[in-house]
Every structure is written in C-alpha cells, then in structure tokens.
Amino acid sequence: MEQSLRSVCVFCGSRFGNDPQYTLVAQELGKLIGINGLRLVYGAGDVGLMGEIAKATQENGGKILGVIPNHLLKLEVAKTDLDTFIVTENMHERKKVMFSNSDIIVVMPGGVGTLEEFFEVLTWKQLGLHTKDIILLNVEGFWNNLVGLIEGLVESKFANKKILSQFIVVNSVKELTTIILEKPSNQKPTLFS
C-alpha cells in the first residue's frame, strides 16, 4: 500500500549566492513544505539558503529534521531550534541520515557541497540502491551547465543515456508542487534504511 509523501530532503547552499531570486525560491519552498504539513530534512544550517528554507518551513507550521556534522556546527551556524536535531561524526553519515529519512530529494542552488550531495544520491540511484525522485530546482537556469555536463558524459559514452531519466529538472516551485503533493511515495526499503 502506498503512503503519501511525508519528508522532503533539500540540498542547498549555506550561502545566498548572487541572485536574490535564490533566497525567494528557498522561502517559497519552505512555505510549500510547511503549509502542506510535510517535514523538511536538511543540513541544519542557519545561514544562507539553508537558513531561509528552515525559517520559512517553521513559520508555516512544518516540521524539520536537521542533520549536521560535528565539524560544521560553528561554520554553518547550526540551527538548534528544530523538531529533530542530529549531530553526526562526518559528512558521509550526514548524507546517509538525510537520505534515509526522506521520500524525495530536491537540489537547490549551492556550491561544491551541494554538487557532491547531488552526485552521491544520483550514483546510488544509478546503481539501483533507491528509487526516490531527485529533482533539480533550476532557479534562473542555475543548473543548466550541470545538465549540459551530464549530457556531455552521455555523448562521450562515459554514462548511459538512462542517467538523464534518473533526475527531474523543474524551473519553479510551482512545477515542484505537483511532484511533491500529487505523486505518492512508493519507496522500497533501501540499503540505507
């Protein structure tokens, strides 16, 4: 029996970036999660886009699970007023806990850490370790170069064309809303559960 979607993992920057639209979209996504009674699963930072999505989720009644490694408690200014706050030993454990506690993964603009998180969950999906939706929230075309890079891997025969169907690109929270609210969770147990 299928369950409705409960938890949305968001990978995003601990900085604001150079376009105010990134912040507005983080706030919009947090509001979407909050008003629909979903749970945000994120990196537990109180700075940059991470801080904005968490604040918006809380302001709109949503629950939050934050996961942060010990060494980032000060650097990412840990947001400790969350419903659930977990401190891990390292980055790998952080990603594992975030992934295991989510039904869907949304990747917003961010830096190298966000890219690393995206590629790890994409690799796990390619290897058949999970079937969760991975969605690139392509704010103002932020992920266009990344998608081009992956298409280049396919063209160069370093990746199977199937990789392009293992993530979804949306350009707005409105497009994302349909996926989050209307698509039921069909998650099977994974090696990470």
C-alpha positions as CSV (number, residue, x, y, z in Angstrom):
1,M,0.0,0.0,0.0
2,E,1.4,3.4,-1.0
3,Q,1.9,6.1,1.6
4,S,1.6,9.8,0.9
5,L,4.8,11.8,0.8
6,R,6.0,12.9,4.2
7,S,9.6,14.2,4.1
8,V,11.4,16.4,1.6
9,C,15.2,16.4,1.7
10,V,16.6,19.7,0.4
11,F,20.3,20.1,-0.5
12,C,21.2,23.7,-0.9
13,G,23.9,26.3,-0.2
14,S,25.0,27.7,3.1
15,R,25.5,31.0,1.2
16,F,22.9,33.2,-0.5
17,G,24.5,33.3,-4.0
18,N,24.5,36.4,-6.2
19,D,20.8,36.4,-7.2
20,P,18.1,37.4,-4.7
21,Q,15.8,35.0,-6.6
22,Y,17.6,32.1,-4.9
23,T,16.5,33.4,-1.5
24,L,12.9,34.0,-2.6
25,V,12.7,30.5,-4.0
26,A,14.1,29.0,-0.8
27,Q,11.5,30.8,1.2
28,E,8.7,29.7,-1.3
29,L,9.8,26.1,-1.0
30,G,9.9,26.3,2.8
31,K,6.4,27.7,2.8
32,L,5.2,24.9,0.5
33,I,6.6,22.3,2.8
34,G,5.2,24.0,5.9
35,I,1.7,24.7,4.8
36,N,1.2,21.2,3.4
37,G,2.2,19.5,6.7
38,L,5.4,18.0,5.3
39,R,8.7,17.6,7.0
40,L,11.9,19.3,5.8
41,V,15.1,17.2,6.0
42,Y,18.1,19.4,5.5
43,G,21.7,20.2,6.7
44,A,20.7,22.0,9.9
45,G,22.4,25.3,9.0
46,D,21.0,28.7,10.0
47,V,22.9,30.6,7.2
48,G,22.4,31.2,3.5
49,L,19.6,29.3,1.6
50,M,19.6,26.6,4.3
51,G,18.6,29.1,6.9
52,E,16.0,30.6,4.7
53,I,14.2,27.4,3.9
54,A,14.2,26.3,7.5
55,K,12.8,29.6,8.8
56,A,10.1,29.6,6.1
57,T,9.2,26.0,6.9
58,Q,8.9,26.8,10.6
59,E,6.9,30.0,10.0
60,N,4.4,27.9,8.1
61,G,3.9,25.1,10.6
62,G,6.2,22.5,9.1
63,K,8.4,20.0,11.0
64,I,12.1,19.9,10.5
65,L,14.8,17.3,10.8
66,G,18.3,18.9,10.7
67,V,21.5,16.9,10.3
68,I,24.9,18.4,10.7
69,P,28.4,17.0,11.2
70,N,30.3,18.0,14.2
71,H,32.9,20.0,12.4
72,L,30.3,22.3,10.8
73,L,28.4,23.2,14.0
74,K,30.0,26.7,14.0
75,L,30.8,27.2,10.3
76,E,27.2,26.6,9.2
77,V,25.8,28.2,12.4
78,A,23.8,25.2,13.5
79,K,20.0,25.9,13.8
80,T,19.2,24.0,17.0
81,D,15.6,25.0,17.5
82,L,14.4,22.3,15.2
83,D,11.9,19.4,15.9
84,T,14.8,17.0,15.5
85,F,18.5,17.9,15.5
86,I,21.1,15.3,14.8
87,V,24.9,15.8,15.0
88,T,26.9,13.3,13.0
89,E,30.6,12.4,13.0
90,N,31.2,13.2,9.4
91,M,29.7,14.3,6.1
92,H,29.1,10.8,4.8
93,E,27.0,9.9,7.9
94,R,25.1,13.2,7.5
95,K,24.1,12.4,3.9
96,K,23.1,8.9,4.9
97,V,20.8,10.1,7.7
98,M,19.3,12.8,5.5
99,F,18.7,10.3,2.6
100,S,17.3,7.6,4.9
101,N,14.8,10.0,6.4
102,S,13.3,11.4,3.2
103,D,10.9,10.5,0.5
104,I,12.1,12.9,-2.2
105,I,15.3,14.9,-2.8
106,V,15.3,18.5,-4.0
107,V,18.5,20.1,-5.1
108,M,18.5,23.9,-5.0
109,P,21.4,26.2,-5.9
110,G,24.5,25.7,-3.9
111,G,28.2,25.1,-4.1
112,V,30.6,22.2,-4.2
113,G,28.9,20.5,-1.2
114,T,25.5,20.6,-2.9
115,L,27.0,19.2,-6.1
116,E,28.6,16.4,-4.1
117,E,25.3,15.6,-2.4
118,F,23.5,15.5,-5.7
119,F,26.1,13.2,-7.4
120,E,26.1,10.8,-4.5
121,V,22.3,10.3,-4.5
122,L,22.3,10.2,-8.3
123,T,25.1,7.5,-8.2
124,W,23.1,5.5,-5.6
125,K,20.0,5.7,-7.9
126,Q,22.1,4.7,-11.0
127,L,23.3,1.6,-9.0
128,G,19.8,0.6,-8.1
129,L,20.1,1.4,-4.4
130,H,16.9,3.6,-4.4
131,T,14.0,4.8,-6.5
132,K,13.4,8.2,-4.9
133,D,12.8,11.2,-7.1
134,I,15.8,13.5,-7.4
135,I,14.7,17.0,-8.5
136,L,17.0,19.8,-9.6
137,L,15.2,23.1,-8.8
138,N,16.7,25.1,-11.7
139,V,16.2,28.6,-10.3
140,E,17.0,31.2,-13.1
141,G,18.8,28.4,-15.1
142,F,21.3,27.8,-12.3
143,W,21.6,24.0,-13.1
144,N,21.8,24.4,-17.0
145,N,25.6,23.9,-17.0
146,L,25.3,20.8,-14.8
147,V,22.7,19.2,-17.0
148,G,24.9,20.0,-20.0
149,L,27.8,18.3,-18.3
150,I,25.8,15.2,-17.7
151,E,24.6,15.2,-21.3
152,G,28.2,15.5,-22.3
153,L,29.1,12.4,-20.3
154,V,26.4,10.5,-22.2
155,E,27.6,11.8,-25.5
156,S,31.2,10.8,-24.6
157,K,30.0,7.3,-23.7
158,F,31.1,7.7,-20.0
159,A,27.4,7.4,-18.9
160,N,24.4,5.5,-20.1
161,K,21.6,7.6,-21.6
162,K,19.4,6.3,-18.8
163,I,21.2,8.7,-16.3
164,L,19.2,11.6,-17.9
165,S,15.9,10.0,-16.8
166,Q,17.1,9.5,-13.2
167,F,16.6,13.1,-12.2
168,I,14.0,15.7,-13.0
169,V,14.6,19.3,-13.8
170,V,12.0,21.9,-12.8
171,N,12.2,25.7,-13.1
172,S,9.9,26.8,-10.3
173,V,8.4,25.8,-7.0
174,K,5.1,25.7,-8.8
175,E,6.3,22.9,-11.0
176,L,7.8,21.2,-8.0
177,T,4.5,21.4,-6.1
178,T,2.8,18.9,-8.5
179,I,5.6,16.4,-7.9
180,I,5.7,16.8,-4.1
181,L,1.9,16.9,-3.5
182,E,0.4,14.7,-6.2
183,K,2.9,11.9,-6.6
184,P,2.6,9.3,-3.8
185,S,5.6,7.9,-2.1
186,N,6.5,4.5,-3.5
187,Q,9.7,4.0,-1.7
188,K,11.1,0.5,-1.3
189,P,13.4,-0.4,1.5
190,T,17.0,0.5,0.5
191,L,20.4,-0.5,1.7
192,F,20.4,2.8,3.7
193,S,17.2,2.2,5.7
